[in-house]
Amino acid sequence: MKRYLALLAIIPVLAAACGGPDRTALAKSTVTAYWTDISHGKFGPAYRMLTPGDRQARPFSGYVSDMQGFMTQVAGLTVHAGKTTVSNDTAVVAVTLHSPLTTVAKHAYQHLYWTGSTWQITDSDGGLSNKP
């Protein structure tokens, strides 16, 4: 009987461990990877993190041109992904961007959509929003 009760106590723990990916942590890491790629001039991988609709609306050449111009202005970039809220297949991550010159974005937000296995950036032009 004791073994049976011990097994019953373990089942919920095992079920929680098998619950799938931690989408909150993945949303944060996606935003961090996105802005880190941009800061290192890896525009192709960053561009592929945008939703297909955003990529269709924004040609790669225009995206690269804008991001290169942005990086020239800020002279470097570090990202801090903060509070993350996940609701069904959407997420909002609070973001602060710093450059050697100044804080580039404070109280900004990145919006994401869960595609079933990964998060993708939904903000138009791949930028940040000032609304959660």
N, C-alpha and C positions, 0 to 999 in steps of 0.2 A: 504494500500500500504506500509506503514511504517513497519508493522509487517512482510510482505512478504520480504522486503529488509533485515530486521533484521535476519530472518530465513536463507536467502541466505548467509549472512555473517557468520553465525554460522556453516553451513554445512561443510566447509573445515576444521574447527577446530575439529569438531566431527570426521570427517573421519581420520584425522591425529592421533587422540587419539585412534582410533580403529585399527591402522595399524599393530598391532602385537608386538612381543617382541622387545626390544632394543637389537639387536644382538651384537652391539659393547660393550655395558655394560655387556652382558652375556659372551662374549669372555673373557673380563678382569676378571670377577668374576670366570670363569672356571679355568683360569690359577692360580689365587690366591688360590682357593680352592684346586687345584691339589698340589701345592707346600706346602700349609699349611698341607694337609693330610700327605704328605711325612714327613714333619718336626715333626709331632706328631706320626709317626710310623703307620699311618693308610694306609698301603700299598694296601689293598684290594679295598677300595673306589678309591684310586688314580689309580690303575691298570684298573679299570672299566671305567676310563675317557679316556683311549687310544682307538683308533679305533679298530674294530674287527680284521682287518688285522694285526695291530701291536701286538695285544694280541696273535694272532695265531703264529706270527713269533717269539714272545718272551714269553716263558713259565713263568708263575707266579713265580715259585721258583727262576728262574734266575733273574727276575725283583726285587724280594724282596732281594735277596742276594746282588745285585748291589746297591740298594737304602740304605740298611743297612750299607754297606761299605762306601758309600758316606756320610751318616749322621754321622758315626763314625769319619770320617776325618774332617768334618766341625764343629762338636760340637754344633749343633743347626742351625736354619735357619729361616730367614724372607724373604718375597718376596715383591717386588714392581712391579706391572704390570703397564706399562706406555702406550705410544702411541699405539693405536690399529687401524689397518686398516682392513676393511671388504670389500671383493670383491666377490659378488655372494655367494657361499657356502664355501668360505675359509676366514680365518682370520689370521693375524700375530700380535702378541702382543710383544712389547719390554719388556724385563724382566731383572731386577737386583735382584740377590740373595745375601743376606748378612748373615754372620755367626758372632758369637762373636769373631772369630779369624781374619776375613778378608772379603773383598768383594769377594764372590765366583764366581759370573758371572756378568759382566757388558757388555753392548752392546750385549746382547744375545736376542734370539727370540724364541717364542713358536709358532708353526704353528697348526692351528685347521681346522676342517672340520665340517660344519653344517649338522646334520643328519635329519633335519626337525623339531626337537623340542629341540635339545641340541647341544652344541659344543663338539667335541672330539679331543684329542691331536693326531697329526699325525707325530710328530718327532720320528724317530726310537729310540727304547729303552726307550722312555719317557723322554729323555733328552732335552737339549736346542740346538739351532743351532746358529752359528755365522753369518748366512746370513738371511736377511729379507725375 
